[in-house]
Amino acid sequence: MKEQLIGSDRGQAIFEVIIAMAILVTSFTGFVTLIFGTQSATIDAQEENKAIQLAKESSETSFASSRGVFSNLVGTTSTQNEFFSSTSIKNIDAYTKEIENKITWETDPLRDQENKIVTLVTDWKALQALGGDTSGTPPVGNWNNPRTLGSVDLGAGESATDLDVVSKLIYMTAIASSEAKQDFFVIDATDPQNPFIKGAINTGVGLNAVDAISGYAFVVGNDEHKELQVINISNPAQPSKVASLDLDGEYTTTSVFYYKNFLFIGRGTGASQELVVVSVSNPLNPVYVGGLSGIGGKVNKISVLDDIVYTASESTSHGMYVIDATSPSFLQTLGSYNSGGSQAYSVFPVNSSKVYVGAKKDFYITNATNPASIQTVGSKAIVSTSIKIVDIYVAEPYAFFATEDSNKEFQVLNISNPASPTVISTFNFPNFASGIDYENNLVYVSVKSNDSLRIITSQ
């Protein structure tokens, strides 16, 4: 009996030793895991800090590059130890780019990490040349299903012809049923859901186009003795005519674009010069300085970028002209583009390799890097035959259109693949659209009816 008790105690002691050793091993394993876990977290934090620093450096380099030749800002990639750096550039419009500086690395085979900085940069030199007009922030939200935020009724007998938006103030031109009616309007869209007419004046027989800068709006129209008029808009509630200019011949003026203290003005078929240049270095005293003939038809739209003029004209063989305006008093034609044998009505250059042209039925994306041999990058028939695409605004990855299609006057295209643009949404208005502009994810459309303004945004 005594021997049995001693044996039992010994077994019990061995069992307790085994348990103690198991507890010790478990505790040690947990301690080791804690050590390695702490080390891993420390390494992760160090790498995260390093990635943040690399992203900042890359962002600063990109920003510095944007202060140089803006159009030369391109994407890059590089590797530094375990970190992969990529810089991607997205064109918002001709004067705004979105830069994404991204750093990626791998902490272990199952954990990919990234850190990125997104910056919006603006070509301030170009904006200064344009009088400060910019598109602001890039498009966001769901543009597959846009919605109308607000609208404005100009009154009975009014038909809007064009608009220009600068810092939520909309400058709109119109043709009225009576010469006694107002034809220039300033609309306050500070609250886009409740825009209202802030000021208006009557300039005469009706206006066709407008371009506004700080303090002044330049308008062109149907008065054969005052084809150009200058309106002081320093007080938006009380716009006032301050100057005018009588151009050669009795032809209407159809389009206007401000660039570097000059106005580039388009005229109707038959004018001795279809494109005219006027100095407005002193807006109170506009002066004719030169022009260009031989375009072959009415100049419907004008855009200027990097001292190059792009015109959309009613020539079936030369829908778009590319013109050197380095010396505004001595314009030189560099090349032209046949927009499918159709007249052109709208043009929008993002850069020389992406110039968008609206014609009858078709929309073209062109590469005009070599103006003597302009190439078609992509195209899309977005309206029926003989229907005009009257205006374009590009804010990548979208192109916004004003058309004369009676069922889809407003259209949105996804142009992320230039070779195959896709229509993603349309709107039907009471009448034809006549102009379009974009600012901070809002699209502004002028309409040829008294219900003349539509403000549209994404869902």
C-alpha positions as CSV (number, residue, x, y, z in Angstrom):
1,M,0.0,0.0,0.0
2,K,2.8,2.4,0.8
3,E,4.7,1.5,-2.4
4,Q,1.5,2.2,-4.4
5,L,1.1,5.7,-2.8
6,I,4.8,6.6,-3.6
7,G,4.3,5.5,-7.3
8,S,1.2,7.6,-7.5
9,D,2.9,10.7,-6.2
10,R,5.8,10.2,-8.7
11,G,3.3,10.0,-11.6
12,Q,1.5,13.0,-10.4
13,A,4.8,14.9,-10.2
14,I,5.8,14.0,-13.8
15,F,2.4,15.0,-15.1
16,E,2.7,18.4,-13.4
17,V,6.2,18.8,-14.8
18,I,4.8,18.2,-18.3
19,I,2.0,20.7,-17.9
20,A,4.5,23.3,-16.5
21,M,6.7,22.7,-19.5
22,A,3.8,23.1,-21.9
23,I,2.7,26.3,-20.2
24,L,6.3,27.6,-20.5
25,V,6.6,26.6,-24.1
26,T,3.3,28.3,-24.9
27,S,4.3,31.4,-23.0
28,F,7.6,31.5,-24.8
29,T,6.0,31.1,-28.2
30,G,3.6,33.9,-27.4
31,F,6.5,36.1,-26.3
32,V,8.4,35.3,-29.5
33,T,5.3,36.1,-31.5
34,L,4.9,39.3,-29.7
35,I,8.5,40.3,-30.4
36,F,8.2,39.5,-34.1
37,G,4.8,41.1,-34.3
38,T,6.2,44.3,-32.8
39,Q,9.2,44.2,-35.1
40,S,6.8,43.7,-38.1
41,A,4.7,46.7,-37.1
42,T,7.8,48.8,-36.6
43,I,9.1,47.9,-40.1
44,D,5.7,48.5,-41.6
45,A,5.6,52.0,-40.0
46,Q,9.1,52.8,-41.2
47,E,8.2,51.7,-44.7
48,E,5.0,53.7,-44.6
49,N,6.9,56.8,-43.6
50,K,9.4,56.2,-46.3
51,A,6.6,55.8,-48.9
52,I,4.9,59.0,-47.8
53,Q,8.2,60.9,-48.1
54,L,8.8,59.4,-51.6
55,A,5.3,60.4,-52.7
56,K,5.8,63.9,-51.4
57,E,9.1,64.2,-53.3
58,S,7.5,62.9,-56.5
59,S,4.6,65.3,-56.1
60,E,6.9,68.2,-55.6
61,T,8.9,67.2,-58.7
62,S,5.7,67.0,-60.8
63,F,4.4,70.3,-59.5
64,A,7.7,72.0,-60.4
65,S,7.6,70.5,-63.9
66,S,4.1,71.9,-64.3
67,R,5.5,75.4,-63.8
68,G,7.6,74.9,-66.9
69,V,6.2,73.8,-70.3
70,F,2.7,72.6,-69.1
71,S,2.0,70.5,-72.2
72,N,5.2,68.5,-71.6
73,L,4.0,67.2,-68.3
74,V,3.9,63.4,-68.8
75,G,3.6,60.3,-66.7
76,T,6.8,58.5,-65.4
77,T,7.8,55.3,-63.5
78,S,10.9,54.5,-61.4
79,T,12.1,52.1,-58.7
80,Q,14.0,52.8,-55.5
81,N,14.9,49.7,-53.5
82,E,11.6,47.9,-52.7
83,F,9.5,51.0,-53.7
84,F,7.9,51.4,-57.1
85,S,7.0,55.0,-58.0
86,S,4.5,55.9,-60.8
87,T,3.2,59.3,-61.9
88,S,0.1,59.4,-64.0
89,I,-1.4,62.5,-65.7
90,K,-5.0,63.1,-66.5
91,N,-6.0,66.0,-68.6
92,I,-9.0,67.8,-67.1
93,D,-9.1,70.4,-69.9
94,A,-6.7,72.4,-71.9
95,Y,-5.4,74.2,-68.9
96,T,-5.9,71.8,-66.0
97,K,-4.3,68.5,-65.2
98,E,-4.7,66.0,-62.4
99,I,-1.4,64.4,-61.2
100,E,-1.4,61.1,-59.2
101,N,1.9,60.3,-57.6
102,K,1.7,56.7,-56.3
103,I,4.2,54.6,-54.3
104,T,3.7,50.8,-54.1
105,W,5.6,48.2,-52.1
106,E,5.3,44.7,-50.7
107,T,5.7,44.0,-47.0
108,D,5.4,40.2,-47.6
109,P,4.0,38.1,-50.4
110,L,0.5,38.5,-49.2
111,R,0.4,42.2,-48.4
112,D,0.7,44.9,-51.1
113,Q,0.8,48.4,-49.9
114,E,0.4,51.8,-51.6
115,N,0.5,55.5,-50.8
116,K,-0.5,58.2,-53.2
117,I,-0.9,62.0,-53.5
118,V,-3.3,63.5,-56.0
119,T,-2.7,67.1,-57.1
120,L,-4.7,69.4,-59.4
121,V,-2.4,71.8,-61.3
122,T,-3.3,74.7,-63.6
123,D,-1.4,76.3,-66.5
124,W,-1.3,79.8,-64.9
125,K,0.4,81.3,-67.9
126,A,-2.3,80.1,-70.3
127,L,-5.0,81.2,-67.9
128,Q,-3.5,84.6,-67.7
129,A,-3.6,84.7,-71.5
130,L,-7.3,83.7,-71.3
131,G,-8.1,86.4,-68.8
132,G,-8.5,83.9,-65.8
133,D,-11.3,81.7,-67.2
134,T,-10.8,78.1,-65.9
135,S,-12.8,74.9,-65.5
136,G,-11.9,74.3,-61.9
137,T,-12.1,70.8,-60.5
138,P,-12.4,67.6,-62.6
139,P,-15.7,65.7,-63.2
140,V,-16.8,63.4,-60.3
141,G,-19.8,61.3,-59.6
142,N,-22.0,59.3,-62.0
143,W,-22.3,61.1,-65.3
144,N,-24.1,58.0,-66.8
145,N,-27.2,59.5,-65.2
146,P,-26.9,63.3,-64.9
147,R,-29.5,65.6,-63.4
148,T,-30.6,69.1,-63.9
149,L,-29.9,71.4,-60.9
150,G,-31.4,74.6,-62.1
151,S,-32.6,76.7,-65.0
152,V,-33.4,80.2,-66.0
153,D,-36.2,81.7,-68.1
154,L,-35.0,84.8,-70.0
155,G,-38.6,85.8,-70.9
156,A,-40.9,85.6,-73.9
157,G,-39.3,86.1,-77.3
158,E,-35.7,85.4,-76.1
159,S,-33.4,82.8,-77.7
160,A,-30.0,82.2,-76.1
161,T,-27.1,81.9,-78.5
162,D,-24.0,81.4,-76.3
163,L,-22.6,81.6,-72.8
164,D,-19.4,81.9,-70.8
165,V,-19.1,81.0,-67.1
166,V,-16.5,82.6,-64.9
167,S,-16.6,81.9,-61.1
168,K,-20.3,81.0,-61.0
169,L,-21.3,84.1,-63.0
170,I,-22.9,83.2,-66.3
171,Y,-22.6,85.7,-69.2
172,M,-25.2,84.9,-71.8
173,T,-26.0,86.3,-75.2
174,A,-29.4,86.1,-77.0
175,I,-31.4,87.1,-80.0
176,A,-34.8,88.5,-79.2
177,S,-38.0,88.8,-81.1
178,S,-37.8,92.6,-80.8
179,E,-34.8,94.9,-80.9
180,A,-36.2,96.6,-77.9
181,K,-35.6,93.5,-75.8
182,Q,-32.5,92.8,-73.8
183,D,-29.9,90.5,-75.4
184,F,-27.1,90.3,-72.8
185,F,-27.6,88.8,-69.4
186,V,-25.6,88.2,-66.3
187,I,-26.9,85.2,-64.3
188,D,-25.8,84.5,-60.7
189,A,-25.3,80.7,-60.2
190,T,-23.7,80.9,-56.8
191,D,-26.5,78.5,-55.8
192,P,-26.8,76.3,-58.9
193,Q,-30.2,75.1,-57.8
194,N,-31.5,78.7,-57.7
195,P,-29.8,80.7,-60.4
196,F,-31.2,84.2,-61.1
197,I,-30.8,87.1,-63.6
198,K,-28.5,89.6,-61.8
199,G,-28.2,92.1,-64.6
200,A,-29.1,92.6,-68.3
201,I,-28.9,95.2,-71.1
202,N,-30.0,95.7,-74.7
203,T,-27.1,96.1,-77.1
204,G,-29.2,96.3,-80.3
205,V,-30.2,93.8,-82.9
206,G,-29.0,90.6,-81.2
207,L,-25.8,88.8,-80.2
208,N,-24.2,85.6,-81.3
209,A,-21.3,84.9,-79.0
210,V,-19.5,86.0,-75.9
211,D,-16.1,85.7,-74.1
212,A,-15.6,87.2,-70.7
213,I,-12.6,88.1,-68.7
214,S,-12.2,89.9,-65.4
215,G,-14.1,93.2,-65.7
216,Y,-15.2,92.9,-69.3
217,A,-17.3,90.8,-71.7
218,F,-16.6,90.9,-75.4
219,V,-19.7,90.2,-77.5
220,V,-20.2,89.8,-81.2
221,G,-23.5,89.9,-83.2
222,N,-25.7,91.0,-86.0
223,D,-25.2,94.8,-85.9
224,E,-23.4,95.5,-89.1
225,H,-21.8,98.8,-87.7
226,K,-20.9,97.5,-84.3
227,E,-19.9,93.9,-84.9
228,L,-17.8,93.9,-81.7
229,Q,-19.1,95.4,-78.5
230,V,-17.3,95.7,-75.1
231,I,-19.4,95.5,-72.0
232,N,-18.2,96.5,-68.5
233,I,-19.2,93.8,-66.1
234,S,-17.3,95.0,-63.0
235,N,-20.7,95.5,-61.4
236,P,-22.6,92.4,-62.6
237,A,-25.9,93.9,-61.5
238,Q,-25.4,96.9,-63.9
239,P,-23.5,95.8,-67.0
240,S,-22.8,98.7,-69.4
241,K,-21.6,99.1,-73.0
242,V,-18.3,101.0,-73.0
243,A,-16.9,100.5,-76.5
244,S,-17.6,99.0,-80.0
245,L,-15.8,98.4,-83.3
246,D,-17.1,98.5,-86.8
247,L,-15.4,95.8,-88.9
248,D,-14.9,95.9,-92.7
249,G,-18.0,95.0,-94.7
250,E,-21.5,94.3,-93.6
251,Y,-21.2,90.8,-92.4
252,T,-22.4,89.2,-89.1
253,T,-19.8,88.1,-86.6
254,T,-20.3,84.6,-85.3
255,S,-17.7,83.7,-82.8
256,V,-15.1,85.3,-80.5
257,F,-12.2,84.1,-78.4
258,Y,-10.0,86.2,-76.0
259,Y,-6.2,85.4,-75.8
260,K,-3.3,87.5,-74.6
261,N,-5.1,90.9,-75.0
262,F,-6.3,90.0,-78.5
263,L,-9.7,89.0,-79.7
264,F,-10.0,86.4,-82.5
265,I,-13.3,87.0,-84.2
266,G,-15.1,84.7,-86.7
267,R,-17.2,86.2,-89.5
268,G,-19.8,85.1,-92.0
269,T,-19.4,83.7,-95.5
270,G,-18.4,86.5,-97.9
271,A,-16.4,88.6,-95.5
272,S,-13.0,89.7,-96.9
273,Q,-11.4,88.1,-93.9
274,E,-13.3,85.3,-92.2
275,L,-11.0,85.5,-89.2
276,V,-10.2,88.9,-87.7
277,V,-7.8,89.9,-84.9
278,V,-8.5,92.9,-82.6
279,S,-6.3,94.3,-79.9
280,V,-8.1,94.9,-76.6
281,S,-5.0,95.8,-74.5
282,N,-7.2,98.8,-73.8
283,P,-10.7,97.4,-73.7
284,L,-12.1,100.9,-74.0
285,N,-10.4,101.3,-77.4
286,P,-10.4,98.1,-79.4
287,V,-8.2,98.2,-82.5
288,Y,-8.2,96.0,-85.6
289,V,-4.7,94.5,-86.2
290,G,-5.1,91.9,-88.8
291,G,-6.9,88.9,-90.2
292,L,-7.0,85.9,-92.5
293,S,-8.9,85.2,-95.7
294,G,-9.4,82.0,-97.7
295,I,-11.0,79.9,-94.9
296,G,-13.8,79.2,-97.3
297,G,-16.9,79.7,-95.1
298,K,-18.4,81.1,-91.9
299,V,-16.2,80.6,-88.8
300,N,-18.5,79.0,-86.3
301,K,-16.1,78.5,-83.4
302,I,-12.6,79.6,-82.4
303,S,-10.2,78.3,-79.7
304,V,-6.6,79.4,-79.1
305,L,-4.0,77.3,-77.2
306,D,-0.2,77.9,-77.1
307,D,-0.4,80.6,-79.7
308,I,-2.2,78.3,-82.2
309,V,-5.7,79.1,-83.4
310,Y,-8.1,76.3,-84.2
311,T,-11.2,77.3,-86.2
312,A,-14.4,75.3,-87.0
313,S,-15.7,76.6,-90.3
314,E,-18.4,75.9,-92.9
315,S,-16.0,74.5,-95.5
316,T,-16.8,71.0,-96.6
317,S,-13.1,70.3,-97.5
318,H,-11.4,72.2,-94.6
319,G,-13.7,71.9,-91.5
320,M,-10.9,72.8,-89.1
321,Y,-8.0,75.2,-89.8
322,V,-4.8,75.3,-87.7
323,I,-3.3,78.8,-87.7
324,D,-0.1,80.2,-86.2
325,A,-0.9,83.3,-84.1
326,T,2.6,83.9,-82.7
327,S,2.3,87.3,-84.4
328,P,-1.4,88.2,-84.2
329,S,-1.1,90.8,-86.9
330,F,0.4,88.3,-89.3
331,L,-1.6,85.0,-89.1
332,Q,-0.2,82.0,-91.0
333,T,-2.1,78.8,-91.9
334,L,-0.3,75.7,-90.8
335,G,-2.7,73.1,-92.0
336,S,-6.4,72.0,-92.1
337,Y,-8.5,69.0,-91.5
338,N,-11.3,67.5,-93.6
339,S,-14.1,66.6,-91.1
340,G,-15.6,63.8,-93.2
341,G,-16.5,66.1,-96.0
342,S,-18.8,68.0,-93.6
343,Q,-18.8,71.6,-92.3
344,A,-17.5,72.0,-88.8
345,Y,-19.3,73.8,-86.0
346,S,-17.2,73.3,-82.9
347,V,-13.6,72.8,-81.8
348,F,-11.9,72.2,-78.5
349,P,-8.1,71.6,-78.2
350,V,-6.8,69.9,-75.0
351,N,-3.3,69.9,-76.5
352,S,-1.9,69.5,-80.0
353,S,-2.3,65.7,-79.9
354,K,-6.0,65.9,-78.8
355,V,-8.1,68.3,-80.7
356,Y,-11.9,67.6,-80.7
357,V,-14.0,68.6,-83.7
358,G,-17.8,68.6,-84.0
359,A,-19.3,68.5,-87.4
360,K,-22.6,67.4,-88.9
361,K,-23.5,64.0,-87.4
362,D,-19.9,63.1,-86.4
363,F,-17.5,64.0,-83.6
364,Y,-13.8,63.6,-84.3
365,I,-10.8,63.3,-82.1
366,T,-7.7,64.4,-84.0
367,N,-3.9,64.6,-83.6
368,A,-2.7,67.9,-84.9
369,T,0.9,67.7,-83.6
370,N,1.8,67.9,-87.3
371,P,-0.7,70.5,-88.6
372,A,0.3,69.7,-92.2
373,S,-0.9,66.1,-91.7
374,I,-3.6,66.0,-89.1
375,Q,-4.6,62.4,-88.2
376,T,-8.0,61.1,-87.0
377,V,-7.6,59.2,-83.7
378,G,-11.2,58.3,-83.2
379,S,-14.7,59.4,-84.2
380,K,-18.4,58.8,-83.3
381,A,-21.7,59.6,-85.0
382,I,-23.7,61.0,-82.2
383,V,-26.5,62.7,-84.1
384,S,-28.5,62.1,-87.3
385,T,-27.2,63.1,-90.7
386,S,-27.1,66.9,-91.3
387,I,-27.6,67.6,-87.5
388,K,-25.1,70.0,-86.1
389,I,-22.8,69.5,-83.1
390,V,-22.7,73.2,-82.2
391,D,-20.4,73.2,-79.1
392,I,-18.0,71.0,-77.2
393,Y,-16.4,71.1,-73.8
394,V,-13.8,68.4,-72.8
395,A,-13.2,67.6,-69.2
396,E,-11.5,64.2,-69.3
397,P,-12.6,61.5,-69.2
398,Y,-15.8,63.1,-70.6
399,A,-16.7,65.2,-73.5
400,F,-19.9,67.3,-73.2
401,F,-21.9,68.3,-76.3
402,A,-24.5,70.9,-77.3
403,T,-26.3,69.7,-80.4
404,E,-29.3,70.5,-82.6
405,D,-30.7,67.0,-82.3
406,S,-34.3,67.5,-81.3
407,N,-34.3,64.5,-78.9
408,K,-30.9,64.7,-77.3
409,E,-29.6,68.3,-77.4
410,F,-27.2,67.5,-74.5
411,Q,-24.9,64.5,-74.7
412,V,-22.1,63.1,-72.6
413,L,-19.4,60.8,-74.1
414,N,-16.8,58.8,-72.3
415,I,-13.5,59.5,-74.1
416,S,-11.1,57.5,-71.9
417,N,-10.5,55.4,-75.0
418,P,-10.0,58.0,-77.8
419,A,-10.2,55.4,-80.5
420,S,-13.7,54.3,-79.4
421,P,-15.6,57.1,-77.6
422,T,-19.0,56.0,-76.1
423,V,-22.2,57.9,-75.5
424,I,-23.2,57.4,-71.9
425,S,-26.1,59.8,-71.4
426,T,-28.3,62.4,-73.2
427,F,-30.9,65.0,-72.3
428,N,-33.9,66.4,-74.2
429,F,-34.5,70.2,-74.1
430,P,-37.4,72.4,-75.3
431,N,-35.3,73.6,-78.2
432,F,-31.8,73.3,-79.8
433,A,-28.7,73.8,-77.6
434,S,-26.5,76.7,-78.7
435,G,-23.5,76.7,-76.3
436,I,-21.8,74.8,-73.5
437,D,-19.4,75.5,-70.7
438,Y,-18.0,73.6,-67.6
439,E,-16.9,74.6,-64.2
440,N,-16.4,72.5,-61.0
441,N,-18.4,69.4,-62.0
442,L,-21.3,71.6,-63.4
443,V,-22.2,71.8,-67.1
444,Y,-23.9,74.9,-68.3
445,V,-25.9,74.8,-71.5
446,S,-27.6,77.6,-73.4
447,V,-30.8,76.8,-75.2
448,K,-32.6,78.5,-78.1
449,S,-35.7,79.2,-76.2
450,N,-36.9,81.5,-73.4
451,D,-36.1,78.6,-71.0
452,S,-32.5,79.4,-71.9
453,L,-30.2,78.0,-69.3
454,R,-29.7,74.5,-67.9
455,I,-27.3,73.7,-65.2
456,I,-26.4,70.0,-65.1
457,T,-24.4,67.8,-62.8
458,S,-23.7,64.1,-62.0
459,Q,-25.6,61.9,-59.6
